[in-house]
Amino acid sequence: MATYTPNFPGSNTIVEESWLEGRAKGRAEDILRILEVRGVEIPDSVRERVIECTDLDVLGAWFDRSLSAAHAEELFVEG
């Protein structure tokens, strides 16, 4: 039996890729903004790592950690 795979306009295209990149960039900016507002110092190495990340799942975990991290490096600590 054949499996139906929907093909919505923009799926697996440069449009979708650009949209996902935009979401990742926005999430990275949100993470850095939260840390800034909370008064957490952000070293350049942390800022670069966050900005360069394009994995929305990873950025989601870092976003959650940014809400309570006392130091920016805590974003990357698993657990």
N, CA, C and O atoms as a DFTB+ gen file, in Angstrom:
316 C
 N C O
     1  1       0.842      -1.177       0.000
     2  2       0.000       0.000       0.000
     3  2       0.890       1.243       0.000
     4  3       1.852       1.321       0.764
     5  1       0.575       2.191      -0.837
     6  2       1.362       3.425      -0.961
     7  2       1.101       4.342       0.236
     8  3      -0.009       4.393       0.765
     9  1       2.123       5.048       0.641
    10  2       2.011       6.006       1.730
    11  2       1.811       7.391       1.153
    12  3       2.546       7.809       0.258
    13  1       0.829       8.098       1.658
    14  2       0.562       9.455       1.193
    15  2       1.485      10.422       1.922
    16  3       1.522      10.453       3.152
    17  1       2.219      11.200       1.161
    18  2       3.082      12.232       1.712
    19  2       2.628      13.568       1.141
    20  3       2.798      13.830      -0.050
    21  1       2.051      14.414       1.993
    22  2       1.572      15.690       1.474
    23  2       2.745      16.555       1.009
    24  3       3.822      16.532       1.604
    25  1       2.524      17.303      -0.041
    26  2       3.540      18.207      -0.544
    27  2       2.935      19.603      -0.612
    28  3       2.413      20.026      -1.644
    29  1       3.020      20.297       0.500
    30  2       2.476      21.643       0.561
    31  2       3.407      22.593      -0.189
    32  3       4.609      22.344      -0.269
    33  1       2.868      23.662      -0.730
    34  2       3.728      24.634      -1.416
    35  2       4.831      25.119      -0.480
    36  3       4.564      25.519       0.653
    37  1       6.051      25.082      -0.955
    38  2       7.177      25.537      -0.148
    39  2       7.887      24.427       0.587
    40  3       8.972      24.649       1.125
    41  1       7.300      23.212       0.629
    42  2       7.936      22.104       1.345
    43  2       9.233      21.701       0.659
    44  3       9.291      21.560      -0.563
    45  1      10.266      21.521       1.463
    46  2      11.574      21.084       0.974
    47  2      12.121      21.984      -0.128
    48  3      12.741      21.507      -1.079
    49  1      11.891      23.267       0.004
    50  2      12.380      24.219      -0.982
    51  2      13.211      25.282      -0.291
    52  3      13.327      25.298       0.934
    53  1      13.774      26.149      -1.070
    54  2      14.553      27.251      -0.512
    55  2      13.664      28.169       0.328
    56  3      14.144      28.818       1.257
    57  1      12.374      28.224       0.003
    58  2      11.437      29.033       0.782
    59  2      11.341      28.487       2.199
    60  3      11.440      29.239       3.169
    61  1      11.150      27.186       2.314
    62  2      11.066      26.559       3.625
    63  2      12.385      26.708       4.378
    64  3      12.394      27.013       5.571
    65  1      13.494      26.491       3.680
    66  2      14.811      26.619       4.299
    67  2      15.025      28.037       4.836
    68  3      15.521      28.214       5.949
    69  1      14.657      29.024       4.060
    70  2      14.800      30.416       4.494
    71  2      13.909      30.703       5.697
    72  3      14.315      31.406       6.622
    73  1      12.709      30.163       5.683
    74  2      11.787      30.365       6.795
    75  2      12.352      29.759       8.082
    76  3      12.291      30.376       9.145
    77  1      12.906      28.540       7.976
    78  2      13.489      27.882       9.150
    79  2      14.717      28.632       9.652
    80  3      14.924      28.744      10.860
    81  1      15.526      29.145       8.739
    82  2      16.692      29.940       9.146
    83  2      16.248      31.191       9.892
    84  3      16.868      31.593      10.877
    85  1      15.172      31.799       9.414
    86  2      14.640      32.984      10.082
    87  2      14.140      32.674      11.476
    88  3      14.338      33.464      12.399
    89  1      13.492      31.530      11.640
    90  2      13.023      31.112      12.979
    91  2      14.194      30.891      13.904
    92  3      14.153      31.297      15.065
    93  1      15.254      30.244      13.401
    94  2      16.436      29.985      14.226
    95  2      17.100      31.291      14.628
    96  3      17.498      31.461      15.781
    97  1      17.219      32.200      13.693
    98  2      17.846      33.494      14.001
    99  2      17.039      34.236      15.064
   100  3      17.599      34.809      15.998
   101  1      15.720      34.215      14.907
   102  2      14.859      34.878      15.880
   103  2      14.968      34.257      17.263
   104  3      14.995      34.967      18.267
   105  1      15.029      32.935      17.315
   106  2      15.140      32.252      18.609
   107  2      16.484      32.581      19.264
   108  3      16.551      32.807      20.472
   109  1      17.553      32.606      18.463
   110  2      18.879      32.945      18.992
   111  2      18.876      34.365      19.560
   112  3      19.427      34.609      20.633
   113  1      18.262      35.286      18.846
   114  2      18.173      36.664      19.329
   115  2      17.365      36.741      20.615
   116  3      17.698      37.519      21.509
   117  1      16.302      35.939      20.719
   118  2      15.497      35.904      21.946
   119  2      16.326      35.429      23.136
   120  3      16.244      36.000      24.223
   121  1      17.115      34.397      22.929
   122  2      17.955      33.851      24.000
   123  2      18.919      34.914      24.511
   124  3      19.048      35.124      25.717
   125  1      19.586      35.575      23.587
   126  2      20.551      36.606      23.980
   127  2      19.860      37.781      24.662
   128  3      20.392      38.346      25.617
   129  1      18.691      38.146      24.181
   130  2      17.945      39.251      24.787
   131  2      17.521      38.911      26.215
   132  3      17.616      39.754      27.107
   133  1      17.061      37.698      26.432
   134  2      16.664      37.283      27.782
   135  2      17.848      37.392      28.735
   136  3      17.724      37.922      29.838
   137  1      18.991      36.885      28.297
   138  2      20.182      36.961      29.145
   139  2      20.552      38.417      29.435
   140  3      20.883      38.760      30.570
   141  1      20.498      39.263      28.421
   142  2      20.821      40.684      28.598
   143  2      19.879      41.351      29.592
   144  3      20.326      42.065      30.491
   145  1      18.589      41.124      29.436
   146  2      17.594      41.738      30.316
   147  2      17.779      41.266      31.757
   148  3      17.569      42.022      32.705
   149  1      18.172      40.010      31.900
   150  2      18.386      39.454      33.234
   151  2      19.728      39.884      33.828
   152  3      20.022      39.569      34.981
   153  1      20.536      40.596      33.056
   154  2      21.819      41.079      33.555
   155  2      22.925      40.049      33.520
   156  3      23.937      40.206      34.205
   157  1      22.756      39.001      32.740
   158  2      23.767      37.950      32.625
   159  2      24.791      38.380      31.573
   160  3      24.427      38.692      30.439
   161  1      26.050      38.394      31.945
   162  2      27.114      38.753      31.010
   163  2      27.241      37.670      29.940
   164  3      27.209      36.477      30.243
   165  1      27.384      38.100      28.685
   166  2      27.461      37.160      27.569
   167  2      28.820      37.290      26.892
   168  3      29.061      38.247      26.156
   169  1      29.710      36.325      27.140
   170  2      31.005      36.357      26.463
   171  2      30.828      36.200      24.944
   172  3      29.846      35.616      24.485
   173  1      31.774      36.718      24.185
   174  2      31.700      36.626      22.722
   175  2      31.581      35.184      22.237
   176  3      30.879      34.915      21.263
   177  1      32.261      34.254      22.910
   178  2      32.216      32.848      22.487
   179  2      30.805      32.277      22.620
   180  3      30.373      31.490      21.777
   181  1      30.092      32.662      23.663
   182  2      28.711      32.201      23.853
   183  2      27.808      32.854      22.818
   184  3      26.974      32.189      22.203
   185  1      27.974      34.158      22.626
   186  2      27.169      34.885      21.646
   187  2      27.319      34.255      20.257
   188  3      26.322      34.040      19.567
   189  1      28.543      33.962      19.847
   190  2      28.796      33.344      18.546
   191  2      28.129      31.978      18.423
   192  3      27.495      31.670      17.413
   193  1      28.284      31.166      19.468
   194  2      27.721      29.812      19.424
   195  2      26.203      29.854      19.292
   196  3      25.620      29.074      18.539
   197  1      25.573      30.750      20.013
   198  2      24.111      30.868      19.955
   199  2      23.673      31.367      18.579
   200  3      22.762      30.798      17.978
   201  1      24.304      32.415      18.081
   202  2      23.933      32.998      16.789
   203  2      24.147      32.013      15.641
   204  3      23.362      31.992      14.693
   205  1      25.197      31.201      15.714
   206  2      25.517      30.276      14.629
   207  2      24.671      29.004      14.634
   208  3      24.652      28.281      13.638
   209  1      23.976      28.716      15.730
   210  2      23.172      27.504      15.821
   211  2      21.920      27.628      14.952
   212  3      21.246      28.659      14.965
   213  1      21.616      26.568      14.198
   214  2      20.415      26.559      13.361
   215  2      19.452      25.441      13.741
   216  3      18.418      25.269      13.096
   217  1      19.782      24.683      14.782
   218  2      18.949      23.562      15.229
   219  2      17.886      24.088      16.185
   220  3      18.200      24.488      17.306
   221  1      16.639      24.087      15.749
   222  2      15.563      24.651      16.565
   223  2      15.353      23.904      17.872
   224  3      14.966      24.514      18.869
   225  1      15.599      22.598      17.894
   226  2      15.458      21.836      19.138
   227  2      16.514      22.260      20.155
   228  3      16.213      22.438      21.335
   229  1      17.734      22.417      19.698
   230  2      18.825      22.866      20.580
   231  2      18.536      24.278      21.067
   232  3      18.677      24.572      22.253
   233  1      18.136      25.142      20.159
   234  2      17.816      26.513      20.545
   235  2      16.661      26.552      21.545
   236  3      16.639      27.399      22.438
   237  1      15.718      25.650      21.399
   238  2      14.612      25.577      22.352
   239  2      15.092      25.230      23.751
   240  3      14.632      25.808      24.736
   241  1      16.021      24.282      23.834
   242  2      16.589      23.906      25.139
   243  2      17.366      25.076      25.727
   244  3      17.258      25.365      26.918
   245  1      18.151      25.747      24.887
   246  2      18.919      26.899      25.370
   247  2      17.995      28.024      25.802
   248  3      18.281      28.719      26.777
   249  1      16.889      28.215      25.089
   250  2      15.917      29.236      25.461
   251  2      15.394      28.972      26.868
   252  3      15.351      29.874      27.704
   253  1      14.993      27.714      27.121
   254  2      14.482      27.360      28.445
   255  2      15.531      27.621      29.527
   256  3      15.212      28.137      30.598
   257  1      16.775      27.265      29.241
   258  2      17.853      27.475      30.218
   259  2      18.160      28.951      30.415
   260  3      18.589      29.354      31.496
   261  1      17.947      29.762      29.387
   262  2      18.252      31.196      29.497
   263  2      17.362      31.882      30.532
   264  3      17.710      32.942      31.053
   265  1      16.228      31.282      30.824
   266  2      15.293      31.870      31.785
   267  2      15.797      31.808      33.221
   268  3      15.354      32.584      34.068
   269  1      16.727      30.884      33.503
   270  2      17.193      30.731      34.877
   271  2      18.710      30.690      35.018
   272  3      19.208      30.638      36.142
   273  1      19.449      30.711      33.939
   274  2      20.911      30.600      34.004
   275  2      21.524      31.804      34.716
   276  3      21.171      32.952      34.445
   277  1      22.448      31.518      35.631
   278  2      23.170      32.589      36.322
   279  2      24.378      33.037      35.504
   280  3      24.840      34.170      35.642
   281  1      24.886      32.149      34.656
   282  2      26.020      32.430      33.777
   283  2      25.666      31.937      32.382
   284  3      25.031      30.892      32.237
   285  1      26.071      32.677      31.358
   286  2      25.718      32.350      29.977
   287  2      26.172      30.948      29.583
   288  3      25.499      30.282      28.796
   289  1      27.289      30.499      30.112
   290  2      27.821      29.181      29.761
   291  2      26.882      28.054      30.199
   292  3      26.975      26.941      29.681
   293  1      25.987      28.326      31.136
   294  2      25.052      27.320      31.618
   295  2      24.047      26.901      30.534
   296  3      23.378      25.877      30.673
   297  1      23.942      27.683      29.469
   298  2      23.063      27.296      28.365
   299  2      23.441      25.950      27.807
   300  3      22.579      25.186      27.371
   301  1      24.743      25.648      27.817
   302  2      25.270      24.475      27.136
   303  2      25.421      23.256      28.041
   304  3      25.881      22.207      27.590
   305  1      25.045      23.379      29.300
   306  2      25.175      22.271      30.248
   307  2      23.952      21.383      30.159
   308  3      22.826      21.834      30.370
   309  1      24.177      20.121      29.846
   310  2      23.081      19.148      29.759
   311  2      22.630      18.762      31.163
   312  3      23.432      18.698      32.095
   313  1      21.352      18.509      31.292
   314  2      20.887      17.981      32.564
   315  2      19.881      18.765      33.169
   316  3      19.401      18.426      34.251
